[in-house]
């Protein structure tokens, strides 16, 4: 989804000029002719960046900035004016502006300023998310849960958070069971208390008891000091037992006793230790079948399965895929210092059609790889080669065959047959450089049937530069591919 820029200027000519520049770069544009109108648009939401003229009748730019700050609106603001001065710059920046330029500004200056503001907003959002993650305060409001199945998970989680009832979260691997557990903790009365997560399937069998319940110094070979177990670490807070179905049977007995008695027996200790923990467990196994097969204790199952919550697979909540993709693009833009705008429509359709057996975790890793690979402003199908067969199905043409050395087409273009790109106009004078460049790029696109990687290689351009110039010159790549 393209980012939306709000242009606020009382001069209609300036609004049209700025709109033309921004739309050429792929941005959505909204406009307002006064400060009052700008605040009305901001209040409705959906604005990613605001370009704000400082000198306007009625509510001027400085008043808008002050109002934005007072209301806590986090939309980045770039101020512009025909009258520059250090006092003006300082006042605007103190009032929260993220950048400043004097009218008239070059298209490059405008574009760079808007992209920098978006990048800073992305970084700020990622810092907030990381702080929430580190503090264990990621809540249900931070979850992407537009699909009906996920809305049910949120409703159940919110109800469960209001008590200390034991919760069993089930679902396939990669659906986000730990995220749900963390959100329950964040919405509970124990939100400011410890949240300790333990993957029961990742602990060596001989260390399970010590890891969960702790041990005393000298209680076994290698026990060089006293160790506090996970139950004691989580005392007063929440203990999340992930992959509970992997717990050995002998440890299941001791876990059941700890839950029933509210105390643990550290290895080598002569007396039990009282603990107060709220238990949330999770598994990707069918524990009912595990009980029938004798691999899981029935009494422990009933103790844990008091309030079951099933997290749906990504296959059953495909409505959330576009929002998840954009969320991951934003995160990895910040993490990898990239500026990917969105996934192209055909890419989003491809991602929505895929079954995602690895669920949200697989989607996250796929988008991560695509953002790193991407050489344009939008994720393309070819940025997801790990999705077997899907990108090939969406290709409009098969790739031209390559010779054995892999350096070019099997049937290279005969330069003698190519119509030259003229460098002189009808009057015999040199044509403008941008005009020649446009014709040359258009000719290369037609010659190589819209295969942009080959066009970029032949012209000696980076693919991101080539795509930018294609947009600037309004060239039709699709027509070349279908010709």
Long-range contacts (C-beta under 8 A, 24 or more apart in sequence): 1-322, 1-326, 1-342, 2-26, 2-27, 2-28, 2-341, 2-342, 3-27, 3-28, 3-48, 3-49, 3-118, 3-341, 4-28, 4-29, 4-30, 4-46, 4-47, 4-48, 4-49, 5-29, 5-30, 5-47, 5-48, 5-49, 5-50, 5-51, 5-114, 6-30, 6-31, 6-32, 6-38, 6-41, 6-42, 6-47, 6-49, 6-50, 6-51, 6-75, 7-31, 7-32, 7-51, 8-32, 8-33, 8-34, 8-35, 8-37, 8-38, 8-50, 8-51, 8-52, 8-53, 8-56, 8-61, 8-64, 9-33, 9-51, 9-53, 9-56, 9-80, 10-34, 10-53, 10-56, 10-57, 11-53, 14-53, 14-103, 17-104, 18-51, 18-110, 21-107, 21-110, 21-111, 22-110, 22-111, 22-114, 24-107, 24-471, 24-472, 25-111, 25-114, 25-471, 26-341, 26-377, 26-471, 27-114, 34-58, 34-59, 35-59, 35-60, 35-61, 35-63, 35-64, 35-67, 38-64, 39-64, 39-67, 39-68, 42-68, 42-73, 42-75, 47-75, 48-75, 48-76, 48-118, 48-121, 49-75, 49-76, 49-77, 49-78, 49-114, 49-117, 49-118, 49-121, 50-75, 50-76, 50-77, 50-78, 51-78, 51-80, 51-110, 51-114, 52-77, 52-78, 52-79, 52-80, 52-97, 53-79, 53-80, 53-81, 53-103, 54-79, 54-80, 54-81, 54-88, 54-92, 55-81, 55-82, 55-83, 61-92, 62-91, 62-92, 62-95, 65-92, 65-95, 65-96, 65-97, 66-95, 68-96, 69-95, 69-96, 74-121, 74-124, 76-117, 76-118, 76-120, 76-121, 78-113, 78-114, 78-117, 80-105, 115-339, 118-339, 119-333, 119-339, 122-330, 122-333, 122-334, 123-334, 125-330, 125-334, 126-330, 126-331, 126-334, 126-335, 129-331, 136-182, 136-185, 136-186, 136-191, 136-195, 137-186, 137-191, 138-179, 138-182, 138-183, 138-186, 139-183, 139-186, 139-187, 140-183, 140-186, 140-187, 142-183, 143-176, 143-179, 143-180, 143-183, 144-320, 144-323, 144-324, 144-327, 145-320, 146-319, 146-320, 146-323, 147-312, 147-316, 147-317, 147-318, 147-319, 147-320, 149-312, 149-316, 149-317, 150-312, 150-317, 150-320, 153-180, 153-309, 153-310, 153-311, 153-312, 154-183, 156-307, 156-309, 157-183, 157-184, 157-187, 157-309, 158-187, 160-184, 160-307, 160-309, 161-185, 161-187, 161-188, 162-187, 162-188, 164-188, 164-190, 164-278, 165-306, 165-307, 166-259, 166-278, 166-279, 166-280, 166-281, 166-303, 166-304, 166-305, 166-306, 166-307, 167-279, 167-280, 167-281, 167-306, 167-307, 167-308, 167-309, 168-244, 168-281, 168-282, 168-283, 168-287, 168-304, 168-305, 168-306, 168-307, 168-308, 168-309, 169-280, 169-281, 169-282, 169-283, 169-308, 169-309, 169-310, 169-311, 170-282, 170-283, 170-284, 170-287, 170-308, 170-309, 170-310, 170-311, 171-282, 171-284, 171-310, 171-311, 171-312, 171-313, 172-284, 172-313, 172-359, 173-284, 173-358, 173-359, 173-361, 174-314, 174-358, 174-359, 174-360, 174-361, 174-362, 175-311, 175-312, 175-313, 175-314, 175-359, 175-360, 176-311, 176-359, 176-360, 176-361, 177-242, 177-282, 177-284, 177-311, 178-240, 178-242, 178-282, 180-309, 180-311, 181-238, 181-240, 181-280, 181-282, 182-240, 184-238, 184-280, 185-237, 185-238, 185-240, 185-278, 185-280, 188-238, 188-278, 190-236, 190-237, 190-238, 190-278, 193-236, 193-237, 193-238, 194-233, 194-234, 194-235, 194-236, 194-237, 194-238, 195-234, 195-237, 195-238, 195-240, 196-230, 196-233, 196-234, 196-237, 196-238, 196-239, 196-240, 197-240, 197-242, 198-230, 198-239, 198-240, 198-241, 198-242, 199-242, 199-243, 200-241, 200-242, 200-243, 200-244, 200-245, 200-246, 200-247, 201-242, 201-243, 201-246, 202-243, 205-248, 208-247, 208-248, 208-251, 209-251, 209-254, 209-267, 210-267, 212-251, 212-254, 212-255, 212-258, 212-264, 213-254, 213-258, 213-264, 213-265, 213-266, 213-267, 214-264, 214-266, 214-267, 214-269, 214-273, 215-266, 215-267, 215-268, 215-269, 216-266, 216-267, 216-268, 216-269, 217-268, 218-268, 219-266, 219-267, 219-268, 219-269, 220-267, 220-268, 223-267, 223-268, 227-266, 229-264, 229-266, 231-258, 231-264, 231-275, 231-277, 232-264, 232-273, 232-275, 234-275, 234-277, 235-275, 235-276, 235-277, 236-276, 236-277, 237-277, 237-278, 238-277, 238-278, 238-279, 238-280, 239-277, 239-278, 239-279, 239-280, 240-280, 240-281, 240-282, 241-279, 241-280, 241-281, 241-282, 242-281, 242-282, 242-283, 243-282, 243-283, 243-284, 244-281, 244-282, 244-283, 244-287, 244-304, 245-283, 245-284, 245-285, 245-287, 245-290, 245-295, 245-296, 249-295, 249-296, 249-297, 252-296, 252-297, 252-300, 253-297, 255-300, 256-297, 256-299, 256-300, 256-303, 259-300, 259-303, 259-304, 260-303, 279-304, 313-356, 313-359, 314-356, 314-359, 314-360, 314-362, 314-363, 315-355, 315-356, 315-359, 318-352, 321-348, 321-351, 321-352, 321-363, 322-348, 322-352, 324-360, 324-363, 324-364, 325-351, 325-363, 325-367, 325-379, 328-363, 328-364, 328-367, 328-368, 328-371, 329-367, 329-371, 329-379, 332-367, 332-368, 332-371, 332-372, 333-371, 336-371, 336-372, 338-371, 338-372, 338-374, 339-377, 340-371, 340-374, 340-377, 340-378, 340-379, 341-377, 341-378, 342-378, 342-379, 343-378, 343-379, 344-378, 344-379, 344-380, 344-381, 346-380, 346-381, 346-394, 347-378, 347-379, 347-380, 347-381, 347-383, 347-384, 350-381, 350-384, 350-387, 350-390, 350-391, 350-394, 351-384, 351-387, 353-390, 354-387, 354-390, 375-462, 375-463, 375-464, 375-467, 376-463, 376-464, 376-467, 377-464, 377-467, 377-468, 396-450, 396-478, 396-481, 396-482, 397-449, 397-450, 397-451, 397-481, 399-451, 400-449, 400-451, 400-454, 409-448, 409-454, 413-447, 418-443, 418-447, 419-443, 437-469, 437-473, 438-473, 438-475, 441-466, 441-469, 441-470, 441-473, 441-475, 442-473, 442-475, 445-470, 445-475, 445-477, 445-480, 446-480, 446-483, 449-480, 449-481, 449-483, 450-477, 450-478, 450-479, 450-480, 450-481, 451-481, 452-477
